[in-house]
C-alpha cells in the first residue's frame, strides 16, 4: 500500500511582478506531521491555498490518495478530505459555538444533535469546549478549538494548520500538541506552518523549506537545530539580537490605578493598572489574547479615554490628551491589527507614513502636506526595515503581512519616540524579520526610550525584556525581573495567579 497521501509535482503560480511558487514538488505521508517552513513571502500561503482550492496553479499537478486532485474551491477540497484551520479565525462573536460550527457545514444536523457531536469530539480529542457558549466570551485558545472541532467533524485525511500556536499559552500549546499527536496516531496527516522552530522540532516528523517560492531543502526537524532550519529558510547566517549594557534612567511613563470599562460587549475592562516604565527599559507584558491588550494600548495611545486613575508622561498628566498631542510629545503606539488599524489598506505607504508621523517628522506646514518629505520618510522606513515592495506609492494592502508589519513597526521606531507601546511586534513575521524587529526595539531602548512590548510570544519577551508582567482579565501582575523566570512561573502568571506567592511555591 502506498503511504503517500498528497503529492505535489512542479507547482508554479505567478502574480504580476512576483512568482509565488516555482516548480514546487514534495509529498506528505499518511499519519505524518509535515512542517512547511519559509520566511514571509516564501510562498507558503499560496501553496496551502492551492491545496485547499482557493488558488489555481498556473502549472503542475496534485495527487491525493493516488487520484488526480484539482479542487475548484474549498468545498471540493473538504469533500476530498482536506480541512484547514486559518491563522485568523472566521467566527461570529455574537453566535454560540454550535451555531458557528453549523455555518461551516454543507448539511448541518439540528443544533441539539450537533451540540452532542461537538461534546463527543471535544472529549475524545482533549479539547474541552461547551457548544452553548457565546464565541465572544471565549479565550483565543478556546476559539481555536472551535475551528479545530469544526474541521474534525469533517473527518479529514489532511489537516492544514497555519500558525496555530501564536495565540496560545504554554499550557494550551501542550493540549494542542496532544490532540495533533492523537490525530497522527489515527492516520491523519497534518501540514503545519509555524515560525516557532523549537515547536517544529518537538512536533513534526518531516519539513519542507521554501525560499522565494522554491523548495530549497528538506529535513527531519528533531535531528536539525532551530538555527540550522532558520538559516536554510533565509539563506544566510542569523545574528542573535544583542543587548547593549544600558543604565536605566528616570521614570518616563507612570500609570496609577488606571481603570476603564470594557469599550464594547466583547471587550475587557481595565482594572487598577499601576506600573511605571523607565528610560532605557523594555517592559514585557504577556497574556493570552483577549485579556485587555487592545484596551491597554488604546488607553495609552489616547484612542480610549480613561477617566479613572492617573497617566503621566514625564510627570505631566496626559490622561485626557488626544492621540495627536501624545504623539507629538513622544508617546507612540503600534497596535496589533495592522490592516485597517495600524495602516489604511487602500492608502499608499507614503500616505500611511503621513498618518502617524506628520507632527514628529514635520510632514505638514501651515496646513499644507509636504508630500516630498512624506515620500522621503516612507523610503527611509522601507530601506531601514527591509520592506519588500516596489516603492512607497504601493498600497498597504499590496504588501505581505510580514512586510506590512515591518513597515508599521519601522514607521514608529524611526520617529525616535520617548515611549513606544507595541502590541505583537513580530506577529506573523519570519525568523530573520523577527530578529531584526527585536534588535530595533533593543536599540531603541539603548538610545534611552522606554518600550512597552505586549506579546503572546513568550520566547520573544524573555529575549528582549528587562522586566515581565502578565495581563489577565484586565489586571496586571506585579512586574518581575525577566532574567531567570521559568516557563511554569510565567504560565501561572498568565493564568491569573496574581498572588505570586502561589507561583513561587510552584517555582
N, C-alpha and C positions, 0 to 999 in steps of 0.2 A: 504493500500500500504506500502511495506517495504521501509524504508528510508535509509537502508544500501546500499552504493554504492560498496565499496570494503571491503572484509573480508579476513583477513589473519589468517590461523589456523596452528599452530605448525611448522612454517617455520624454517628450520635448514640448514645452509650452512657452511661447514668446508673447510679450505685450509690447506696445510701442516704446522703443528705446531700451528695452530690457528683456533678457532671456531668463525667465523664472526657473525653468527646468531644462537641462540639456542632456539628452541621452541617458536618462536615469534608469538603471537596472538593479534590482535586488529582489530577494524573496523573503517572505515571512512564513515560518513553520507553524503548524498547529501546536497549541499549548506552549507558545513561546512569547515572552515579553521582549519586544524588539524596540530598541530606542532609535529615534530619528533625531540626530544632532546637527547643529549648524548655527552660525551666528545669524543676526537679523538680516533678512534679505538673501539668505542662502537658498530659499526655495521650499522650505518645509511646508508652509501654509498652502502654497499652490499644489504641492504633491498630495497632501491629505484631502484637499478639496476635490482633487481629481478622483481619488479613491472613493470619496463619499458622493460623487455625482454632481458637485457644484461647479466644476470646471471641466471643459472638454479639452483633451490634449491635442496639439497640432499633429503629432505623430507618435508612434509607439503603441504598445498593446498591454492590456492587463488580462491576467487569467486568474479566476477564483475557483478553487476546488476543481481544477482541471478543465474548467469551461471558459470560453471567451467571456470577458466581462467588460462592458462599456455602459455603465449606468447613465441613463438620460437625466436623472435627477435624484435627490436624496431618497425619495420614496422607493425608487428602483433599487438603490443601494441597500436600504433597510430590508426590502423583500428578499434580497440575496443573502442577507446575514451580516451586514456591516452596520455598526452603530457608532455614534460619535458623541463625546462629551466635550463641548467647546470651552475655551478659556473664559469667555464672557457668557454668563448664564442667560438663558432666554426664558425667564419666568415672570409671571404676573404677580406682583406683591399682594394684590387685594384678593386673590383666589386661594383656595386651600391647596395642599399638596396633591390630593387626589384629582382636583379639578385641573390643575396644571398638567398632570400626567396624561389625562384624557385628551388634552389638546394635541399631544404628540402622537396619538394612536390613530390608525386607519379605521378600525372598527371597535371603538371602546365599549367595554361592558358597562352595565349600570354602575352608578357610583359606589353603592354598598358592596357590590361584588369586587369592584376594582380595589376598594379600600382593604378588603380581605387579602387580595393578591399582594398589595403593597406591604401589608404587615408580614405576610409569609416570606416574601423575598427579602425584606429588611432583616427578619430574624435569621434566615438561612445564611445571609452573607455578612452578618455582624454590622449592619448599617442602621442603627436604631432611628426610626422615623415614624411620626404619628401622621397618618393620612388626612386627619381632620384639622390639622393646624394651618393657620394662615401663613403663607410663604413670607410675607413682610415681617413676621415675628421670628423668623429663623436666622440662625447664625450663618456665616458664609459656608462653613463646613457642612451644615445641615442642608443648605441649598444645593451644594454639590451632590449630596446623597440623592436628592430628588432627581437630578439629571442622570445619575448613575442607575438608579432604580428604573427610571423611565426606559433607559437602554436595556437593562437586564430583562425587563418584561417582554422584550422582542426576542429573547433567547439568541443573542448574536453569536456568530462564529468568530468575528473580528471586532474588537472594541478599540476605537481610536480615542486617545486621551491627550488633550492639548494643555500643557502647563497645569496639571491637576492639583499640585500641592502649593501653589503660590498664595492661597488664601487660608491655609490650614495651620493649626498649632502642631507642635511636635507629636502630641498625643493623637491628634486626628490623622496625621500622616501615617502613623503606625496602624491605625484602624483601616485606612485606605489600602495600605500595602498588604495587610492580611486578606482583605477582600480580593485584591488582584491576584495574590498567590493562590487563593482558592479557585478562582476562575481558571487560572493556568492549569491547575491540577485536574480540572474538569475538561481540559482540551480547548478552552477558548484562547485564541491568540489576541495579544494586546500590542498595539502600536502606540508607543509612549514618547511624547515630546516634552522635554524639560531642559531648562538651563542649569538645574541643580545637579551637578555631575556626581557628587557623593551619593545622592539618591539613585542615580542611574547605576552606579557601581553596586549598590546594595540590592537592587531590584531586578535589573534587566539581564537577559541571557545573551543578547547579541545587540550590536549597534551598527547603524549605517551613518556615515558622516557626510554631510553636504557642505560644499563651499562654492559660492557664486553659481548655484544651480546645478553643480555637477557632483557626482559621488567621488569623494577623494580618499575614502578608506572605509574599512570595516574593522571591528574589534570585538573582543569579549570583555565587557566592562569590568567584571570582577578581577580580571588579570591585567587591567590597564589603569594607570593612575589618572586622577581627575586632571592633573596638569597636562599629561600627555594628550588626553582627549581634547582639552581646550586648545592645545597648540595645533592639533590636527584640524580643528574647526576654523582657526583663524590664520593658519599657515605661518605663524611666527611665534617666537618665544614670548610668553606673557610676563609682564612686570608685576610684581606684588606691590600693592599700594604701600607707600612709605609714610610713616608718621613723623612729622618734624617735632622735635622737643620744643614745647612752647609754654612759657609761663602763662597762667590764666590771669586775665585782667579783671576789671571791675564788672559788677553786675550790669548787664545791658538791658535785659528784659525781665520784668518781675510780674508774676501773676499771684494774686492773693484772693482766695475764696471765690474764684471765678465759677459762676453757675449760670445756666441758661436752660429754659425749657426746650424740649425737642422741637425742631423747626417744622416738622410735619409728622403725619401719623406713624410713619415707619422710621423716623429719626431717633436719635439718642440724646437725652438730656445730659448736659454737663453738670457735674456735681462737685462743688467745692474744690476746684483745682488750684493748688498752691505750689508754685515752684519758681525758682529763678535760674537764669542762664547767664554765664559769664562770657566776656570777650575771649575768643580763642578756644571755646569749649564746644564739643559736639555732644548734645544730649540726645540719646537714642530712646524713642518711645515705641515699644512693641505692643501688639494687640491683634486679636483676631478681627477680621473685617466686621464693621457694624457695631463697634463698641464706642463710637464717638470721635473717630479720627477725622472725618469730614467736618464735623461740627467744631472741633478744636481748631482746625486750620481756618475755618470760616470766622471764628471768634478772633483769632489772632490777626488775620488779614484785614478784618473790618467788613467782610461780607455779611456777617451776622452781628447784630447789636447785642451787647451783653450789658444788662442793667445791674447785675448783682456781682459784687467783687471789684477788685482793682486790677488794672492792667497798665503798667508803666514802662516807657521806653526811656532809658537814661534818666530815671526819676521823674519823668513828666507823665502825667495821667493822659493816656491816649484812648481810654475806654469808649469815648463817643466820636473819635476821629473817623472820617470816611476813608475808604480804601486808598484813594489817590494821595491824600495827605500822609498816610502811613508810609506809602511807597516813597514819596518824595523825601521823607525823613530817614529812610533806610531800612524799613521793615518790609521785606519782600516775601512772597509765598508762591509755591508751585503746588497746585492741587493734584490729587490722584488722577482724576478723569481728564486725560489730555485732550481728547477730541470733543470740543464743544464747551469745555470749561477752561482749560489752560490755553487752548488755541481755538480760533474760529475756523471751522473746516474749509469753508469756501474762500477765505481770505488768503492772500499771498503771505509768504514768510516775512516779507518787508512790512506788510500791514500788521501781521501778528507781532513783530518786533516793536512796532509803534504802540500797540495797545497797552503794553505794560512798561515800556521804557521811556515814554515821552518826557516825563519830568527829569529822571536821573541822567538821561543821555542828551538832554536839550534838543529833542526832536520836533519841538514846535516853538514858534516865536511870534509874539503879538497875535496869537490866534491863528497863525498860518502853519501848516505842516511842512516840515523840512524833509522832503522825500529823499533827497540825495544823502542826507545824514542817516535816515532810517535804513535806506538800502545798504549803506556802508556798514552800519551796525549789524544788520542781518547777515551780511557777508562775513563779518568778523566771527559771529556765532557759528556759522556754517563751517568756517575754516578751523576755528578753535576747538570745536567739538566733533569734527569729522562727520558732519551730517551729509549723508549721501543723497544729493538732489542736484538736478541740472543747474539750479540757480534760485535766487531769492524771489523771483516772480512766480515760482511754482506755488500751488496752494498747499495748505497744511494737509488737506485730505489726500494729496498725491504721495505723501511720504509713508513708508512702512511705519508700523507702530514704534519700533525701536528707534528709528531715525527721528521721528517727531518727538519722542521722549528726550533724545539728546539735544534737540533744538530748544525745547521748553526749559530744560534744566540749565543749558548754556546761557540762554537769554537772561535768566535771573542772576546766575553767578557773575556774568560779565558786566552787571550793573554795580558790582562792588557793594553789596548790601552790608549793613551793620548787623542785621539779623536776617537769617534765611530760614523759613519754615518750609520743609519739603515733605510731601507725602508720597511714599512708594517711589523713590528716585530712580530705581532700576527696574521698574515693573516691565516685564516682557522684553528686556534687552539682553543681548548675548554676553558671554563671559568677558570679552575684551572691552565692549562698551561699558559694561557694569564696572569693570576695574577702573576705566577712565573717569566715570562719573564719581566713583568713591574717592579717587585720587583728587579730583577737583574740589570735592567737599572738604577733604583733609587740608588741601592747600588754602582754601578759603578761610578755614578756622586758623591755620597757621599765620595768616595775614591779620588776624585779630577779630574776625567776625564771630558772632555767636550763631551756632547752627542747631536747629531742632530737626532731627531726622525721624520721621514716623514711618515705620516699615513693618511688613509682615515677614520679611526675610531676616530671621534671627542671626544667621551667619554674617549677614551684612552689618547688622547693628553691633555685633561683637567685634567686628573688624575695625569699625571706624569710631565707635562711641567712647567717650570718656566716662559718662555715667549712663545708666539704663533705668528706665521705669516702665511699668506696664499700664495700659489703659484698658479698663474693664467696666462695661456698663456706665461709661461716662465718668468714672473715678480714676484718678491717677495714683499709683502706688508710690511709696517712698522711694526716691532715687537711690540706686546702689552703684558703687564703682563697677564698671563693666569688666574689669580685669578679674578673672577667677570665678565668674559666675558659672554655675553648672547648668546644663540643659534642664535638669529636673527642677532647679530653683526657678529658672525662667518660666518653665511650664506652669508651675504653681502660681507665679505672679500673674501670668496671662489668664489663668483660670479664675483669678479673683481672690487669691489668698492675700488680702490686704494686710492682715496681721502677719508680718514677716517672721514672727517667732515660729509660725507653722512651717514656713519654708526652711528656716534654719534647722528646725527639728528634723526635717527630711534631708537636709543637705549633708 
